[in-house]
Amino acid sequence: MWYRLLMDRSSVSFTRLLTGALYMAAPTWVAFAALVVCDALSPMAALIAASLTTVALLMVSSWVFSEWLNVLRWARTLAQGADPNALKPRETLITSDPVAAVGVVWRAWQRERETLAGTVDWHLSLFARLPDPLILLGDDRRVTNLNPAAKQTFGRDIIGRDLSAVLRAPDILEAADAVLNGETIRAIEFTLPVPVERTFLAQVLSLDMVADDGTRAVLTLHDITSVRRAEQMRADFVANASHELRTPLSTLLGFIETLRGPARDDVEARDRFLAIMQDQASRMARLVQDLLSLSRIELNEHSLPQDKVDLAKLVKKAAEAMQPIAHSRHMSLDIHIHPFDGPWGGLVMGQEDELTQVLQNLLDNALKYGREKTSVTIEVKPAAKLPAAVAHYPLASTVVISVADEGDGIAREHLPRLTERFYRVDPARSRQLGGTGLGLAIVKHIVNRHRGALVVESTPGKGSVFSVYFPMVHENVKSALPQMQKTGHLKA
Amino acid sequence: MTSRDEHIVSSYDQELAKLDTLIDRMAGLAEIQLDNALKSLASHNSDLAHCVLESDRTVDDLKTTAETQALRVLALRSPVADDLRRVITALKISGEIERIADVATNCAKRALVLNHSRGLAPMRGLVALGKMVRSRLKSSFDAYRAKDATSAQSLRDMDVDVDALYSSLFREILTYMMEDPRTITPGSHLLFVAKNLERIGDHATNIAEETIFLVTGAPQSSDRPKGDTTTLET
C-alpha cells in the first residue's frame, strides 16, 4: 500500500500523508507529554504509546486517501468520456456518498450533452436542406462549409479552398474581401453560363461572431433567372414577332385594299385572294402559337422536370399522330425500339407534353424535307456513344431517340445554326412548307431543359439524322441527391 | 486540399496557392470582360464597352504578378513532377488569359464603333457564337481548377462546333456585304469580332489541353479536330 502510493503519480505523496498524520496525532502527543510532566506516565511508555497512535493514524488516513483516489480517478475517466460502470469504485463507508454525487453530476451532464447534440443536428439538417446555395467563408476567403444545394450548383466539394476556385467573378471576390474586412453586407448580381444560363443574386453577410472553424461570413445565392428571363423574353418577343409577322400582315393588308378597291366586283379574283389571305393568316396563327410555346418552355428551362416518362410509348403515340401527314406524302414511318436493361430502362425524367412536342417537331421536319415515297426511321435505343455536351453522363444510362429522313440533307455550314430562332437554310422553301423557323429552337430548349443534347448529322443528297440524348431516370435521381445519402441525419 | 497534396514546408503550399488565386482572379476578370463585350454588342451599350477597355490593364498587371510568382516558386523551390507541371501550366495559362482579355478588349472597341451604326442581322448569330465561347471558357477554367482531365478532353473535342459556327457566320456576313455596300464598314467589324470570338474559343481549347497535360503529364498532339473552313478555297 505504501509503495503503491509512492509510485502512483496521481496519488497523494507520502510526505503529505505523514504531515497529515502528525497533525492529527498532535493532540495525543500533547496529552502524553502532559501525563509525563505530571509524572503519571513514564517517558518511555508515553513515547511508545504516542508513536503507536501516530502509526495507527497514518494507516487509517492512507486507507481513506486511497479510497478517495479511486473516486477521483473514476471522475477523471468520466470527463474523458469513459463508460461510468467500467471503473466505478466499490462502494464503502468513505466512497458511497461522493460516488453517488459524481453519478448525479454525470447524468445531468449527459442529458445536457444529448440536448445540445440534438440541437446541433437539427441546425445541420436545416442548413443541409436550405434550397438556396449557401457558402460559409473563413479568413483568407477560405470556404469552411457549404450546403448540398451549393455543392450541386458548383458540381464539387470545395471545403478548405479559396472561394475563387469556383466563383471567379471579380465583383463577388471583391465583395467577399470587403465583408471579411469589416463591412456588414454586400449584394451582387452575376451569371453562370453553364450548363444552362442562370442568374443569381449573391449576398455576402458578415456574421456577428467567429465560429470555431473560423467562419466569419456567409455567401448566399438566390436564383433570379426567371425574373431576368421574363424581362429578356419580353424584349425578344417584340423584336422577333414584329419582324416575322410583318410579312404576312402586309400581304393581308395589300389584298384587303385590292378587294375593297379594284377587285371589288371580280368574283374570280376574290376567291383566289381569299385563299391566299387564309394561307397568310394561318401562317400568322402558327407563328403566334410557336412563339407562345417557345416562351413557355424558355421560362421553365432551368427547372428540371420531375415526371417519369416512357419514351417507347411516347414515340409510338407521336408516330401514330403523324401518320396522316406521312400518308398524304406517300411516306412510311418505321419505328425501331430496342430493349433496355434494368428497372428504369427507357424511362426518362421529363415532361410528357414537352417530349411529345420534340418528337412532333422532329417528325414534322423529317416528313416535310424527306423525299416523297421514302421512309422516315425512328429509333429508340441505349446510347452507343455520347456527344461532347453530355459526355459526363454514364453511357449505360443514356437513351437516344433518332429520327432519320431520306431528303436533300443540310450543308455543313448550316448545322450549328439550325436551332437559332428564325434561322432558315432555305427561307423560301421553309415558308412554302409552312415552317415558322421556330421548330428546332423549341426542340433545343426542351432538350436543354431535360439536360439532354441534340445532335444533327447530315449528308447532303442523302438525308439527315436528328438525335436527342436524354439521361435515364435512375441517374438523375442519384446525381440530384448525392449529399442526402452521405449525410447520416438526412435520410429522406 | 487533402493531406496527400501537402508539402513539408507549408510556405511552399502557400506560394502555390497564391499562384492559383492569381490565375483565378485573371480568369474571373477575363470572363467578365467577354461578358461585357458581348452585352455591349447585343444591347448597343457603350458604357459596358468602356468598362472592358479600362479593366484590360488590370489583367496585364495580374499577368506580370503571376509570372513573377511563378518564377519565384521555380527559383526558390525547384519544383519537380506534379508541382513543376502545376507552375508551368499556371505560367502558360496566365499567358492564354492575357490574350483572351486582349481579344475581348478588341471586341469591345469594335462594339463602340458598331454601336454608332445600324444593327446588322448577323449580330444574332454573333451573340450565339459569343455565348457558346463564353460557356466553353468557363468550362475550361472549371476543368483546370478541378483538375478534371475527362471534361477537359471533351472540351478539346468540342472546338469543332465553334469553328463550324464561325465559318457559317463568316459566309453570312460576307453575303450581307455583297448585297449592300453600305454594310461593308459594320460588316467588316463584325467579321473581326467573329474571328476574335473564335480565337477565344481556341484559347479555351488551349487551356483544356494544358489541363490534360497538368493531370496526365502527357503533352497533347496538335492534330485536334478542326471545323474552320473559311480559309479553304471553295
Boltz contact constraints between the chains, C-beta under 6 A:
constraints:
  - contact:
      token1: [A, 156]
      token2: [B, 146]
      max_distance: 6.0
  - contact:
      token1: [A, 160]
      token2: [B, 1]
      max_distance: 6.0
  - contact:
      token1: [A, 162]
      token2: [B, 21]
      max_distance: 6.0
  - contact:
      token1: [A, 164]
      token2: [B, 21]
      max_distance: 6.0
  - contact:
      token1: [A, 164]
      token2: [B, 24]
      max_distance: 6.0
  - contact:
      token1: [A, 165]
      token2: [B, 145]
      max_distance: 6.0
  - contact:
      token1: [A, 168]
      token2: [B, 24]
      max_distance: 6.0
  - contact:
      token1: [A, 168]
      token2: [B, 27]
      max_distance: 6.0
  - contact:
      token1: [A, 168]
      token2: [B, 28]
      max_distance: 6.0
  - contact:
      token1: [A, 169]
      token2: [B, 28]
      max_distance: 6.0
  - contact:
      token1: [A, 170]
      token2: [B, 28]
      max_distance: 6.0
  - contact:
      token1: [A, 170]
      token2: [B, 29]
      max_distance: 6.0
  - contact:
      token1: [A, 170]
      token2: [B, 32]
      max_distance: 6.0
  - contact:
      token1: [A, 193]
      token2: [B, 134]
      max_distance: 6.0
  - contact:
      token1: [A, 193]
      token2: [B, 135]
      max_distance: 6.0
  - contact:
      token1: [A, 193]
      token2: [B, 138]
      max_distance: 6.0
  - contact:
      token1: [A, 194]
      token2: [B, 135]
      max_distance: 6.0
  - contact:
      token1: [A, 194]
      token2: [B, 138]
      max_distance: 6.0
  - contact:
      token1: [A, 194]
      token2: [B, 139]
      max_distance: 6.0
  - contact:
      token1: [A, 388]
      token2: [B, 154]
      max_distance: 6.0
  - contact:
      token1: [A, 388]
      token2: [B, 157]
      max_distance: 6.0
  - contact:
      token1: [A, 388]
      token2: [B, 158]
      max_distance: 6.0
  - contact:
      token1: [A, 391]
      token2: [B, 154]
      max_distance: 6.0
  - contact:
      token1: [A, 413]
      token2: [B, 167]
      max_distance: 6.0
  - contact:
      token1: [A, 413]
      token2: [B, 168]
      max_distance: 6.0
  - contact:
      token1: [A, 413]
      token2: [B, 171]
      max_distance: 6.0
  - contact:
      token1: [A, 416]
      token2: [B, 161]
      max_distance: 6.0
  - contact:
      token1: [A, 416]
      token2: [B, 164]
      max_distance: 6.0
  - contact:
      token1: [A, 416]
      token2: [B, 165]
      max_distance: 6.0
  - contact:
      token1: [A, 417]
      token2: [B, 168]
      max_distance: 6.0
